[in-house]
Amino acid sequence: MSDNWIVGNLQSSFNTWNGKLAEIWTLITTTPESFRGGTIWSTIVNINEALKAVGYGLLVLFFAMSIFQSAVSFRDFQRPEVVFRHFIRFLLAKVAVGSAMEIMTAIFSVCGGIVQTVMGSIGGMAAASVTLPTEIVDAIEGVGFLASIPLWLVSLLGSLFITVMSFILILTVYGRFFRLYFYTALAPLPLSSFAGEGTSFAGKAFLKSCIGVCMEGAIIVLACLIFSAFMSSGAPVVDTSLSAVTMSWQYIGETIFNMLVLVGLVKGAERIAKEMFGL
């Protein structure tokens, strides 16, 4: 790294960005079971098991509500197929509550396979790394003290924007990861709603929402692919005919724009996944 303070400041912010991208790549490839050594997952499993008792209680409640609603029409309720349908619904809901953990891990496995397939076509995040071009480094190091004052402002503002976007990016991905834990821990409660015909919409909405959160991983990977294509296409272009200040400002501005594209796509991954899959 250069001894120049301006160059070092910019490169440090770029290193922060590159580090967060690498951390995102690691998070996307990590399963909830193995995250942080599995300590969090063990707690989630315990909560899930504890809530099964509550889920069974809600199961009986929703089933009773469904029976009472059907009993309003005695003619329909006297038909054997109606009673049989309610009985089968109750059994299936009981199995769903008892196997809530297995259902969630199965969803994680299927969606994780899709994410791994998408990631296999990319190869890695090496092409998405951001560095300060040699032309800009040489131009900044050749600037005198007074002329470098505007460059200090450019580097401070650029570094601030890049660092803030780096943390927004990683916080968004961490937020998705912890939402998976929330869904898993509370799964027995919404799954119990399948016991009643009038309450089953809650269970369907829960499963759709959970699938949407899982598929956000594929959207984030595709967003990284778009950013990688931006960076590997030769943009931003360094115009050496400009002054050091203008050249640096132009390069940092275009780089920040490219980063904003990635941050915007990652922040909108939840909405994109729901719209794309009709969830």
Number of C-alpha atoms within 10 A of each C-alpha: 7 12 8 11 13 22 20 16 18 23 20 16 23 21 17 19 24 19 15 20 20 17 14 22 18 12 17 22 15 14 16 21 16 12 15 10 10 13 11 15 19 13 13 21 16 11 15 24 21 14 18 23 15 14 27 20 13 19 27 18 16 22 24 16 17 17 18 12 14 18 13 10 10 9 9 13 16 12 10 9 11 13 15 11 11 19 15 12 18 23 14 15 26 22 13 20 30 20 16 25 19 13 16 19 15 12 15 20 14 13 20 20 13 16 22 15 12 17 20 10 9 15 10 14 18 13 17 19 17 19 13 15 12 10 14 20 18 13 16 22 16 12 15 9 8 8 13 17 13 14 21 17 14 20 23 16 15 21 23 15 16 23 19 13 20 21 14 16 23 20 15 16 23 14 10 18 21 13 15 17 19 14 19 23 24 20 28 30 23 23 28 33 26 25 31 23 19 14 17 19 13 16 20 15 14 17 19 16 17 21 21 23 23 25 24 26 27 23 21 25 22 20 19 26 22 17 23 21 14 19 18 15 11 9 13 18 13 16 15 13 8 12 14 24 22 16 20 25 19 17 20 22 15 14 19 18 13 18 22 17 16 23 22 13 21 25 18 15 26 21 15 17 22 17 11 12 11 9 14
